[in-house]
Amino acid sequence: MASIKINGVGYAVRTDPQKPLLWFLREDLGLNGAKYGCGIGLCGTCTVLLDGEPVKSCQVTVEEITGKEVTTIEGLDDELGQKVKAAWIETEASQCGFCQPGQVLTAAHLLRTTPQPTDTQIDESMTTLCRCGAYQRIRAAVHAAAKPEE
């Protein structure tokens, strides 16, 4: 039995320890924010935060998260998370929305570690593939979320 914490809630889990976190989140917990994209950890649509760091949930097993904290888009509700989500809406960063949970979680991590990122830092950090090519709007959303409160 695994003991894990997802979005601040503790779970005692009985499942295959080698089950990918992505499928555990979607199938067992009904948390569908992380999307299946490529299945090999390249596209980033399945990104979640593991102990505050972005990881591709299709590449992490339930066994690997035992004793750690997972944050999905559904649980990104702290002040910074709300600010990033609001900036996404304000700048209309999303086109189709498929990659946006991974984008938003990655942006929140970037802003937590680099509160005023440059364009280069944003481009290097925001590695989730956007099928629509909305990278300029995503960069604008990160900059909007980085602005100090007035």
N, C-alpha and C positions, 0 to 999 in steps of 0.2 A: 504494500500500500504506500503510495506516494503522498507526501504532505506538501501542498503548493499554495501559493497565494496569487490570485489573479484579481486585478483591479481592487485591491484592498480586502478581498474576501478569501478566507482560508478554506481549502478543500482537502479532504482525505480521499484520495483517488485510487480506484481499482480499475486499472486498464493496462494494456500492454505497455511496458516501460519504453519500448522502442517506437511507439506511435509518435508520429510527428506532432509537435505542438499545434501546428495549423489545424490539423484534423481533430485534435482533442478540443480545441477552442470551438470549432464550427459544429462538429457532430455531437460532442458530449455536453458542452455548455451552451450551445446556441448563440455564441458570440460570432457573428458573421462579418464583422468589420474587416478583419484580415482576409484578403482574397487569395485564391489560388491563381497564380499566373503561369510561371514556368516550371515550378516544382524542383528546380535545381539551384535556387538561391541567387539568381542573377537579376531578376526583374524588380524585386523589392515590394511587390504588391502585398506580400504577406508580412511585412515588417511590423514588429511589436517591440516594446521596450522590455529588456530583461535586466533587472537591477539597474534600470535607468539608461541602459545602452541599447541602441537599435540592433536587432537581430532579425534574420529571415526565419520566420517560424516554420517554414517547410523544411528547414535544415537542423532544427533543434528537436530533440526527443523529450517526452514527458520525464524520462529518467534524468535528463540534464537540467531540468528546471526545479527538481526537488530541493526545497529549502530556499528557493529564490522568489523574487517578486516579478510578476509579469504585468505589464500595463498594455492594454489594447486601446484602440480608438474609443471604445465604449467607456473606458475608465479614465480617459485623459480629461479630468475635470478640475484640476488645480487652476490657480490664477493664470499661469503661463499658458496652459492648455486652452483655456477659454479665450485668451487673447489671440492665440494662433488661429483657433477656429473662427473667431470673429474677423480676423484679417483675411482669411480665405474667402469668407462670404463678401466682405467689403470690396475686395479687389477682383471678385469673380474669377479666382484662380482656377477653379475646376471647370472642365468642359464636360467630359463624360462621367467623371467621378470615380472610375474604377480604381485608380492608383492613389486616390487622395488620402485614405487612411494611413497608408505608408508614408506619404509625403508629409502629412501633418505631424505624425509621430517623429519623423526624422527632423523636421523643422523645430519642434519643441526641444528635442535633444540638442540641436545646434545652438539654439538661443539660450539654453540653460548653461552651455559651456562657453559660448561666444555671444554675449548679449548684443553686440553691434557688429555683425559680420559684414565683410566686404562682399562684392559680387563674386570674386574668386573663391572665397571661403564657402559661400552659398553653393556655387556650382560644384565645388569639390565634395561637399557634404551631401547634397541632394542627389543621390544616385539611383533613386527609384525611377524606373522607366515609365514615361508618360506616353501612352500610345497616341494621344492627341497632339503632342508637341507643345504643351502649354508651359514650357519652361520659363519664358519671360514673365508670365503672370504668376507663376509659382515664386520666382525670385522677388517680384513686387510684393507678394503676400508676406514673404519672410521679412522684407524690409519694413513693411507696415506693422508687423507684429513686434519688430525690434524698436519701434519708436517709443520713447519714454512717454509715460502718461502726462497729460497736460493739466 
